[in-house]
Protein backbone atom coordinates (compact mmCIF):
# COMPACT_ATOMS: atom_id res chain seq x y z
CA UNK A 1 0.00 0.00 0.00
CA UNK A 2 2.94 2.37 0.59
CA UNK A 3 3.87 2.17 -3.13
CA UNK A 4 0.49 3.64 -4.02
CA UNK A 5 1.14 6.63 -1.76
CA UNK A 6 4.61 7.08 -3.25
CA UNK A 7 3.28 6.98 -6.83
CA UNK A 8 0.45 9.35 -5.89
CA UNK A 9 2.94 11.76 -4.29
CA UNK A 10 5.13 11.70 -7.41
CA UNK A 11 2.14 12.39 -9.68
CA UNK A 12 1.00 15.27 -7.47
CA UNK A 13 4.53 16.74 -7.36
CA UNK A 14 4.82 16.53 -11.16
CA UNK A 15 1.43 18.20 -11.60
CA UNK A 16 2.36 21.01 -9.19
CA UNK A 17 5.66 21.54 -11.04
CA UNK A 18 3.88 21.59 -14.39
CA UNK A 19 1.31 24.15 -13.22
CA UNK A 20 4.02 26.28 -11.56
CA UNK A 21 6.03 26.27 -14.80
CA UNK A 22 3.05 27.49 -16.81
CA UNK A 23 2.35 30.18 -14.21
CA UNK A 24 5.94 31.44 -14.23
CA UNK A 25 5.98 31.48 -18.05
CA UNK A 26 2.69 33.39 -18.09
CA UNK A 27 3.94 35.80 -15.43
CA UNK A 28 7.30 36.66 -17.00
CA UNK A 29 6.94 35.69 -20.68
CA UNK A 30 9.69 36.54 -23.14
CA UNK A 31 12.45 38.99 -22.42
CA UNK A 32 11.72 42.41 -23.95
CA UNK A 33 15.34 42.53 -25.12
CA UNK A 34 14.74 39.57 -27.45
CA UNK A 35 11.33 40.61 -28.78
CA UNK A 36 12.20 43.92 -30.43
CA UNK A 37 15.83 43.43 -31.42
CA UNK A 38 16.06 44.58 -35.03
CA UNK A 39 19.87 44.47 -35.10
CA UNK A 40 19.93 40.69 -35.51
CA UNK A 41 20.43 39.41 -39.03
CA UNK A 42 17.75 37.11 -40.46
CA UNK A 43 18.60 33.42 -40.34
CA UNK A 44 18.22 31.13 -43.35
CA UNK A 45 19.36 27.59 -44.11
CA UNK A 46 22.62 27.47 -46.04
CA UNK A 47 23.10 24.32 -48.10
CA UNK A 48 26.85 24.77 -48.21
CA UNK A 49 27.30 25.18 -44.45
CA UNK A 50 24.36 22.80 -43.74
CA UNK A 51 23.01 24.94 -40.91
CA UNK A 52 21.03 28.11 -40.26
CA UNK A 53 23.34 31.08 -40.64
CA UNK A 54 22.79 34.85 -40.83
CA UNK A 55 22.36 36.24 -44.30
CA UNK A 56 23.73 39.59 -45.49
CA UNK A 57 22.37 41.82 -48.26
CA UNK A 58 24.85 43.39 -50.66
CA UNK A 59 23.68 45.28 -53.76
CA UNK A 60 20.28 43.60 -53.68
CA UNK A 61 21.68 40.06 -53.42
CA UNK A 62 21.53 37.94 -50.30
CA UNK A 63 24.45 35.74 -49.34
CA UNK A 64 25.57 33.61 -46.44
CA UNK A 65 27.71 35.52 -43.96
CA UNK A 66 29.68 32.35 -43.21
CA UNK A 67 30.66 30.93 -46.61
CA UNK A 68 29.48 33.57 -49.11
CA UNK A 69 27.01 31.35 -51.01
CA UNK A 70 24.37 33.48 -52.76
CA UNK A 71 20.75 32.70 -51.96
N, C-alpha and C positions, 0 to 999 in steps of 0.2 A: 504494500500500500504506500510505502514511502517513495517509491519510484514515481507514482502518479503525482504526488505533491511536488517532486523535483521537476518533472516534465511540465506541470502546470505553472510552476514558478518561472521556468525558462521561457515559456510561451508568453507569460505576462510581462516579463522583463523585455523581451524582444518587441512586444507590442508598444510598451511605454517608450522604448528607444526610437521606434519607428515614428510614433506620433510626435515625440520631442524633436526629431530631425525635421519633420515637415513644419513644425511650428517655428523653429529657428530659421529655416529657409524662408518661410513666409515673412518673418519678422525683419530679417536683414536683407534678403534678396541679393542681387548682384551688386558689386562694387560700382559706385558712380564713376570711378576712374576708368573702368573697362567699357562702360556703356557708350560713352561719347568721345572716345579717342579716335580722332580722324587722322592722326599722324601715322597710324599703322598702315602698311602697304597691304593691298588685297592679296589673298592667298589663292593660288591655283595649282592644280596637279601638273607637274613637269614630268614628261615621259622619259627625258634623258636622266634626270636625277632620281626618278621613281619615288617622289615624295611631294608633299605640298610645300611650295616655296613662295616667297613674295615675288610679285611681278613688278616690273618697272616700265613706265611709258617713256619712249624716246622718239620724237618726231612722228607721233601718231601710231607707232608700232609698240606692241607689248612684248617684252622678253623676260626670261627668267633671270633673277638677280644673282643666281648661283652659277649657272653654266652658260647663260647667254642665248639659249635656244629661243627663237621667236615663236610666239603663240598666235 
